[in-house]
């Protein structure tokens, strides 16, 4: 009998994943990860109570492991560095590579595991000794975007029990089992930020540097609270609604000038917000670097975005250039560009480093 250690979070998805694996005949162990400790805003204590209830109901042992140091060193410090550079990072992707499929996998091995499992909506396909990541059946919940940095070694050891289920089906299973997580709301955002005010949270780690809000021509139209609080394409929270003059249309963030500490804004759906191509750095190919240096594929530049057709150019030093067949709005450095085949197999992803307007 193979042993599987399930990353159990106190949510409905990981609860049902653990149940399904036990039903399939695996020896299942639950492992609850504590990745952040602070003022109690994060729901770790409440989640742990649900973990105890669920594991008791399913009849599996469970353990807790504390990864707060690893999380700070490998994920959060990078998160802060990216904001200092004026970029908008995606820590959920790094958390998967560096924590959930890193120290967690090592801990699982210590517990005698043959595999680890999570409640992600994604699929692993093995073909001729290579492991491929693919979209889940429930395309509305598919989370392969967040798993684009996984390696062959990590993919070879992971099971995704929810690959062929939809979210309503998962909730129905939880309700039939009378699990305490059956009607629990899905967690949103990043655990260490939770439901709190993002601006206030970031200010406690990075000093804010207020400055001018300017138009592309250099006209000063307002004051910003700190460049790190704004992202390209942002429309809300600019405090420019009552400004006289202009076109009367809504303002949006067009760019950032780090040297001058200026936030560049424009009005209306300005063409300047659209781009024709981008470049990524540190691209992770699944399962390997393609032999072709140019080919067509489909890309997402943010989670839940419909796939966009692109021309891929494989360059040196893990750099990839993507030319768009249709211009794209608000491409954001720091986010991930993730590639797929037409059939939904994830080819990998990289951090967006630059774009061409």
C-alpha positions as CSV (number, residue, x, y, z in Angstrom):
1,X,0.0,0.0,0.0
2,X,1.5,3.4,-1.1
3,X,1.6,6.2,1.5
4,X,0.4,9.7,0.5
5,X,0.9,12.8,2.6
6,X,-1.8,15.3,1.8
7,X,-1.2,19.0,2.3
8,X,-4.4,19.7,4.3
9,X,-5.3,23.3,4.7
10,X,-8.6,23.3,6.5
11,X,-10.4,24.1,3.2
12,X,-13.0,21.9,1.4
13,X,-10.7,21.0,-1.6
14,X,-7.9,19.5,0.5
15,X,-10.4,17.8,2.8
16,X,-12.1,16.0,-0.2
17,X,-8.7,15.2,-1.7
18,X,-7.7,13.4,1.4
19,X,-11.0,11.5,1.5
20,X,-10.7,10.4,-2.1
21,X,-7.2,9.1,-1.7
22,X,-8.2,7.0,1.3
23,X,-11.1,5.7,-0.6
24,X,-8.7,4.7,-3.4
25,X,-6.8,2.5,-1.0
26,X,-3.8,4.8,-0.1
27,X,-2.4,5.0,3.4
28,X,-3.2,8.8,3.9
29,X,-1.5,11.2,6.3
30,X,-2.6,14.8,6.7
31,X,0.0,17.5,7.0
32,X,-1.0,21.1,8.1
33,X,1.5,23.8,7.1
34,X,1.9,26.9,9.1
35,X,3.6,29.5,6.8
36,X,2.9,32.7,8.5
37,X,2.6,33.9,12.1
38,X,1.6,37.4,13.0
39,X,-1.2,39.4,14.6
40,X,-3.8,36.7,14.2
41,X,-5.4,38.1,11.0
42,X,-4.5,34.9,9.1
43,X,-6.9,32.2,9.9
44,X,-4.4,29.5,10.8
45,X,-6.0,28.6,14.2
46,X,-9.5,28.3,12.8
47,X,-8.2,26.3,9.9
48,X,-6.3,23.9,12.2
49,X,-9.6,23.2,14.1
50,X,-11.2,22.2,10.8
51,X,-8.2,20.0,9.9
52,X,-8.6,18.2,13.2
53,X,-12.4,17.7,12.6
54,X,-11.9,16.6,9.0
55,X,-9.1,14.1,9.7
56,X,-11.1,12.7,12.6
57,X,-14.1,12.2,10.4
58,X,-12.1,10.6,7.5
59,X,-10.1,8.6,10.0
60,X,-6.5,9.6,9.1
61,X,-3.6,10.8,11.3
62,X,-2.4,14.4,10.9
63,X,0.7,16.4,11.8
64,X,1.6,20.1,11.9
65,X,4.8,21.5,10.4
66,X,6.0,25.1,10.8
67,X,7.6,26.7,7.7
68,X,7.4,30.3,8.7
69,X,11.2,30.8,8.4
70,X,11.4,29.0,5.1
71,X,8.4,31.0,3.9
72,X,10.0,34.3,4.9
73,X,13.4,33.5,3.4
74,X,12.2,31.9,0.1
75,X,8.9,33.7,-0.6
76,X,8.2,36.8,1.4
77,X,11.7,38.4,1.1
78,X,11.4,38.0,-2.7
79,X,7.9,39.5,-2.5
80,X,9.3,42.6,-0.8
81,X,12.3,42.9,-3.2
82,X,9.9,42.8,-6.2
83,X,7.8,45.6,-4.8
84,X,11.0,47.7,-4.2
85,X,11.8,47.3,-7.9
86,X,8.3,48.7,-8.8
87,X,7.1,45.3,-10.0
88,X,3.9,43.4,-8.9
89,X,4.9,39.8,-7.7
90,X,2.8,36.7,-7.5
91,X,3.9,35.0,-4.3
92,X,1.4,32.1,-4.7
93,X,3.5,30.7,-7.6
94,X,6.7,30.9,-5.5
95,X,5.0,29.4,-2.5
96,X,4.1,26.3,-4.6
97,X,7.6,25.8,-5.8
98,X,9.5,26.8,-2.7
99,X,7.2,25.5,0.1
100,X,4.4,23.2,-0.9
101,X,6.5,21.2,-3.3
102,X,9.9,21.9,-1.5
103,X,10.2,21.5,2.3
104,X,6.8,19.9,2.3
105,X,7.9,17.1,0.0
106,X,11.0,16.6,2.1
107,X,8.9,16.3,5.3
108,X,6.6,13.9,3.5
109,X,9.6,11.6,2.7
110,X,10.5,11.6,6.4
111,X,7.0,10.4,7.1
112,X,7.6,7.5,4.7
113,X,5.5,8.9,1.9
114,X,5.6,7.6,-1.7
115,X,3.7,10.6,-2.9
116,X,2.4,14.0,-1.8
117,X,-1.0,15.3,-2.7
118,X,-2.8,18.7,-2.6
119,X,-6.3,20.0,-3.3
120,X,-5.2,21.9,-6.4
121,X,-7.3,21.7,-9.5
122,X,-4.7,20.5,-12.0
123,X,-3.5,17.3,-13.7
124,X,-0.3,15.4,-14.0
125,X,0.2,13.2,-17.1
126,X,3.1,10.7,-17.3
127,X,4.3,9.8,-20.8
128,X,7.5,7.9,-21.7
129,X,9.1,8.7,-18.4
130,X,8.3,12.4,-18.5
131,X,5.8,14.3,-16.4
132,X,3.5,16.9,-17.9
133,X,1.3,19.4,-16.1
134,X,-2.2,20.0,-17.6
135,X,-5.4,21.8,-16.9
136,X,-8.0,20.3,-14.7
137,X,-11.5,19.2,-15.9
138,X,-13.0,22.3,-14.2
139,X,-11.5,25.0,-16.3
140,X,-13.1,27.7,-14.1
141,X,-11.1,26.5,-11.1
142,X,-8.0,25.2,-12.9
143,X,-4.9,26.2,-11.0
144,X,-2.1,25.0,-13.3
145,X,-1.2,28.7,-13.8
146,X,0.1,28.7,-10.1
147,X,2.1,25.5,-10.7
148,X,4.1,26.6,-13.7
149,X,7.4,26.5,-11.8
150,X,7.3,22.9,-10.8
151,X,10.2,20.6,-11.8
152,X,10.2,17.0,-13.1
153,X,11.3,15.7,-9.7
154,X,8.3,17.5,-8.0
155,X,5.7,16.5,-10.6
156,X,6.8,12.8,-10.4
157,X,5.8,12.7,-6.7
158,X,2.5,14.6,-6.7
159,X,-1.1,13.5,-7.0
160,X,-4.0,15.8,-7.7
161,X,-7.1,13.9,-6.7
162,X,-9.5,16.7,-7.9
163,X,-8.2,16.7,-11.5
164,X,-11.4,15.2,-12.9
165,X,-13.9,16.9,-10.6
166,X,-15.7,20.2,-10.7
167,X,-16.0,22.5,-7.6
168,X,-19.8,21.8,-7.2
169,X,-19.0,18.0,-7.2
170,X,-16.3,18.5,-4.6
171,X,-18.7,20.5,-2.3
172,X,-21.4,17.8,-2.8
173,X,-18.9,15.0,-1.7
174,X,-18.0,17.1,1.4
175,X,-21.7,17.7,2.2
176,X,-22.5,14.0,1.9
177,X,-19.7,13.2,4.3
178,X,-20.9,16.0,6.6
179,X,-17.4,17.5,6.7
180,X,-17.1,20.8,8.6
181,X,-15.5,22.4,5.6
182,X,-18.4,21.6,3.2
183,X,-19.8,25.1,3.1
184,X,-16.6,26.9,4.0
185,X,-15.8,29.9,1.8
186,X,-12.9,29.6,-0.5
187,X,-9.8,31.5,0.7
188,X,-8.9,34.5,-1.4
189,X,-5.7,36.3,-2.0
190,X,-2.4,35.5,-0.1
191,X,-2.6,33.9,3.3
192,X,-0.2,36.4,4.9
193,X,-2.3,39.3,3.8
194,X,-5.7,37.7,4.2
195,X,-8.7,40.0,4.5
196,X,-6.7,43.0,5.9
197,X,-5.9,46.3,4.2
198,X,-3.1,45.6,1.7
199,X,-1.7,49.2,1.8
200,X,-1.4,49.1,5.6
201,X,0.2,45.7,5.5
202,X,2.8,46.6,3.0
203,X,3.6,49.9,4.8
204,X,4.7,48.0,7.9
205,X,7.5,46.3,5.8
206,X,8.4,48.9,3.2
207,X,8.6,52.7,3.9
208,X,6.1,54.5,1.7
209,X,7.5,57.4,-0.5
210,X,4.7,59.7,-1.6
211,X,5.2,61.5,-4.9
212,X,3.6,63.2,-7.9
213,X,1.0,61.7,-10.2
214,X,1.7,62.9,-13.7
215,X,0.4,62.6,-17.2
216,X,2.6,61.3,-20.1
217,X,3.2,65.0,-21.0
218,X,4.5,65.8,-17.5
219,X,1.4,67.6,-16.1
220,X,1.0,67.1,-12.4
221,X,-2.5,65.9,-11.6
222,X,-2.2,64.6,-8.0
223,X,-0.2,62.9,-5.3
224,X,0.4,59.2,-4.9
225,X,1.0,57.3,-1.6
226,X,4.0,55.2,-2.8
227,X,4.6,53.6,-6.1
228,X,4.5,50.1,-4.6
229,X,0.7,50.4,-4.0
230,X,-0.2,50.7,-7.6
231,X,-0.2,48.3,-10.6
232,X,-0.4,48.9,-14.3
233,X,-4.0,49.4,-15.6
234,X,-5.3,50.1,-12.1
235,X,-8.4,52.4,-12.1
236,X,-9.5,52.5,-8.5
237,X,-7.9,54.3,-5.6
238,X,-6.2,57.0,-7.6
239,X,-8.2,59.8,-5.9
240,X,-8.4,61.7,-9.3
241,X,-12.1,61.4,-9.8
242,X,-12.9,65.1,-8.9
243,X,-10.1,66.6,-11.0
244,X,-11.3,69.3,-13.3
245,X,-10.5,69.4,-17.0
246,X,-9.4,66.5,-19.2
247,X,-11.8,64.2,-21.0
248,X,-14.0,63.4,-18.0
249,X,-13.2,59.7,-18.5
250,X,-11.7,57.5,-15.8
251,X,-8.0,57.7,-15.0
252,X,-5.8,54.6,-15.0
253,X,-2.2,53.8,-14.2
254,X,0.0,53.8,-17.3
255,X,3.5,53.4,-15.7
256,X,6.0,54.2,-13.0
257,X,9.1,56.3,-13.0
258,X,11.2,54.9,-10.2
259,X,14.0,57.5,-10.5
260,X,11.6,60.4,-10.3
261,X,9.2,58.6,-7.9
262,X,6.3,59.5,-10.2
263,X,3.2,57.6,-11.1
264,X,2.2,58.1,-14.7
265,X,-1.5,58.1,-15.4
266,X,-3.8,58.7,-18.4
267,X,-7.5,59.0,-19.1
268,X,-9.8,56.8,-21.2
269,X,-8.8,53.5,-22.8
270,X,-5.5,54.8,-24.0
271,X,-3.6,52.8,-26.7
272,X,-0.5,53.3,-24.6
273,X,-1.7,50.7,-22.1
274,X,-1.6,48.0,-24.8
275,X,1.5,46.1,-25.8
276,X,2.5,43.8,-28.7
277,X,5.1,41.6,-27.0
278,X,6.8,40.8,-23.7
279,X,9.9,39.1,-22.4
280,X,10.2,36.8,-19.5
281,X,13.1,35.8,-17.3
282,X,13.9,32.5,-15.4
283,X,11.5,30.5,-17.7
284,X,10.8,27.1,-16.3
285,X,10.1,24.6,-19.1
286,X,7.9,21.5,-18.5
287,X,9.1,18.9,-19.1
288,X,12.2,20.3,-21.0
289,X,13.4,23.1,-23.2
290,X,11.8,22.6,-26.6
291,X,13.9,21.8,-29.6
292,X,12.1,24.4,-31.8
293,X,13.2,27.9,-31.1
294,X,10.0,29.4,-32.6
295,X,6.4,28.1,-32.4
296,X,2.9,29.1,-31.7
297,X,1.3,28.5,-28.3
298,X,-1.3,29.9,-25.9
299,X,-0.5,32.1,-22.9
300,X,-2.0,33.5,-19.8
301,X,-0.5,36.7,-18.3
302,X,-2.7,36.6,-15.2
303,X,-4.9,33.9,-13.5
304,X,-8.4,33.4,-15.0
305,X,-7.4,35.2,-18.2
306,X,-8.7,33.4,-21.3
307,X,-5.8,31.8,-23.3
308,X,-4.2,34.2,-25.8
309,X,-2.4,33.0,-28.9
310,X,1.2,33.9,-29.1
311,X,4.4,33.3,-31.1
312,X,7.1,31.9,-28.8
313,X,10.8,32.8,-29.3
314,X,13.1,30.7,-27.1
315,X,16.2,32.9,-26.4
316,X,19.4,32.4,-24.4
317,X,19.7,32.3,-20.5
318,X,16.2,31.0,-19.8
319,X,14.7,34.1,-21.5
320,X,11.5,33.8,-23.7
321,X,10.0,36.4,-25.9
322,X,6.3,36.3,-26.7
323,X,4.8,38.1,-29.7
324,X,1.0,38.6,-29.4
325,X,-1.4,37.9,-32.2
326,X,-3.8,40.4,-30.5
327,X,-2.5,43.3,-28.5
328,X,-2.8,42.9,-24.7
329,X,-3.8,45.3,-22.0
330,X,-1.8,46.1,-18.9
331,X,1.0,43.5,-19.1
332,X,2.5,43.7,-15.6
333,X,6.2,43.0,-14.8
334,X,6.6,40.7,-11.9
335,X,3.6,38.6,-12.9
336,X,4.0,35.2,-14.7
337,X,3.5,34.5,-18.4
338,X,2.4,30.8,-18.6
339,X,2.3,28.8,-21.8
340,X,-0.1,26.1,-22.9
341,X,-0.7,23.9,-25.9
342,X,-4.1,24.0,-27.6
343,X,-5.0,20.8,-25.7
344,X,-4.3,22.4,-22.3
345,X,-0.9,21.0,-21.5
346,X,1.2,23.6,-19.5
347,X,4.6,24.1,-21.2
348,X,5.9,26.2,-18.2
349,X,6.2,29.8,-17.2
350,X,8.5,32.7,-16.5
351,X,8.4,36.1,-14.7
352,X,7.5,39.0,-17.0
353,X,10.5,41.3,-17.1
354,X,9.6,43.8,-19.9
355,X,7.1,44.5,-22.6
356,X,6.8,46.5,-25.9
357,X,4.0,49.1,-26.1
